[in-house]
């Protein structure tokens, strides 16, 4: 399970291709380039368990850099290109990265004078050495002390300062994989026949890990630089894609395409449409299954990999709204007094007996994610049914308490997103002198020219006709575009904080 093996067995096979540019890397090239970069890392004085950072879009060199670090026993930290100077500098400092590989455009976000010990390389031209030219001087054979490294990924920062998830490295021989890795291989049948469409930025954990999984197994990845719904369908047909990965907002974009466009592509090659990152509205997922067939495979997990659930389309059709049963770790639903709750009781979702993790150099955040029994949580609220299927409600930090009633924004968002005029929606609590909080919705319309008090009233009434009036927004504001990460995660805190700016929130 390593590109070096595929370099010997199928050297001219495409390991991955950038969809928009057509640039591609064969397994021979991936093996040789990552070996050259490994020698370069050792030349720079990097030893196993040292760290590097990558600040790039979906560049042709991205996976080659990751594989070089992976086979050198290093930690490699992908940094979001959406992050600004403070976030980038926090990650570089916190991760103790000794090398940064980036481009001239992103380097402008960094005060390089603050990082005198950081070695910087560019994949394009600028005032620092060019990465590709620098590694070209080194041997294309493996380094003598090759061993498995690991990604060290930072949370996206949607609920505060980005936190780095770092796993202990045992410096095992190249090709060694975890039990969870083997579980995912079996669950999604990834092998050398896989043709994988990667729809999101490689600096996010799921796309990065799945692309590395595909190249471990000798398949081929088609990597989109930027998601576009119609182009994604075109690529499925063009490359006879067998596997793909999505987030619910992408499904919403598909739903909004004219039917004539949706039905103009041959998607019959697609066998696994994997999705995660956020709960999928029931109506949207039903639409996708009706369209694509029972090939949707959902999972719930996090960068922390402390536990995971999974659900097939067939299971979902009889457990609509669920994100599945545990496949890694054991589910526990816990109340605020750390008591385990019975089926159908909403509480904080914990995993027991999963994988241990720590937020690097942040013992307080690490401790806050675990209870006295050693169970860990990502901060989500939910419940399980009698069969052990998990249903998510929302992040605990976004739960609204209005007049003593607990209100979960996800249910309201899932209702409003089905309105024919709504492109995107965020729901959260805002100050209310009488009730403490009230429900606010911020809506992105398909046609922003329709934003008006009348449209707001129509949407509120639409919501009130479908769920309890107590849960429905008391007011709606409109934005041309909601602040979302390219992976689909909503920067809800950024929106919410605008309404709490002059008041102290009761939510910690």
C-alpha positions, 0 to 999 in steps of 0.5 A: 500500500504505497506509490512505490509499489505501483511505480514498479507495477504500473509506472505509466498509469495516471496517479492524479490529474488536475481537471481544469488544466489537464496536468497529470502525474504518473505513478513513476513520476509520483514515486520519483518526485516524492523520493527526490523531495524526501532527500531534499528534506533530509538535506535541509536537516529534517528528521522523523517527527519534524514538520512542514507546512503547505499553503497552496490551492489544488496545485499539481505538486500538492500530493507529491509534497504530501507523499514526500513528507509521508514517506520521510516520517514527517508531519505535514500541515496543510493550511487553508488558502482562505486563512488570513495572516493571524491564522496562518502565522498561528499555525506555523508557530503552533505546528513548529513547521520548519519548511513552508511550501507555497506560492508568491500570491499566498506568501503575501499574507505572511510577515516573513520577517517573523519567521527567520528560521522557516525555510520557504519554497515557492511552486512558482517564481518569486524571491524564494527558491523554486520547489521543483528546481530545488528537488531536481538535484536529488536522487529519485530512489528512496531515502535510507531511513524511510518511514511513515509520517502523518498529516497534522491538520488544523480545524477550520477555525469556524468556532475559534482559533484553529487547533492542530490535531497531532497523532503519535508517530511510531515511524513504521515502515512505508506501506503500514496503515491503520485498522480504520484505513482498512475499514474505509477501504473495505467499506468503499471498495477502493482499489487500483480500479478506482477513478476518484473525483475530488471536488474540494480543496486538498487542504481539508482533511477528507479530500486530502486523506481520500486522495492519499488513500487512492494513490496508496491503492493505485487508483486514479484521482481527478482533482477539481481546482474549484467545485462547479456543479455542471462541470462535476457531472461532466467530469464523471462522464468524461473520466468514467468516475467510480468514486466521488466525495461531496458535502451537502451544499454541493447536493443543493447546487445539483438540485438547483441545476435545470433538470435538462442539464442534470439529465444530459450526462451519463453517470452510470459509472459512479458506484460510490458517492461518499458524503460527510462534513455536515448533516444532509437535509432529508429532502435533498438526500432523498432527491440525490438517491432518487436521481443517482440510485442507492449509491450514497454512502454517508459518514460522520467523523472529524479531523480528530478521527476519535470515532466514526459512523457510517450509513448506506443508502439502503439503511438511510431510507429506513432511518432518514436523517441518520448519519449511521452506526459506529464503525470506529469507537462506540457511541455515547450520548451524554447530558450536561452532568456527564450522565449517559442518556437513553435512546431518543434523548438529545445530548452531546455525542461522545465516542468511547474506545475510539482513537486518542488524540490531542490538540497540539500544545493546547491541553485545555482544549484537549481536556475540554473535548474529553470527560473523566471516562476518557470519552471524546467529543467533537461538540455535536448534539444528537441522539441515537435510536434503539438500533444505534443509529445516530441523528445529529441536531447541531453543534452544541455551541450553536444551540439556541435557548429561547425562553428556556426552550432548546432549539437546534438550528439544523432543523430550521436550516433543513426546512428553509433550504427546500424553499424554491427561492433559497440558495443557502441559509444560516440560522442562529440565536440573537439577543432578545431582552425577554427570552434571552435569545430569538431565532434569526435566519440569514438567507442567500436567495437564488436571485438577490434582487428578490430580497425584501420584507415581503420575501422574509415574511413569505419564508417565515410563513413557509417555515411556520407551515412545516415546523413548530412556530417556536422554532421558526425565525422571528426575522430574516436578513439577506446576504448575497453570499454566505461565508462558507469554506469551500468544503461546505462548512459554514462560518456561522460564528462570523455571522452570529458574532455581528449580532452579539458584538455589543453584548455578552453571549451566554454561549461559551 
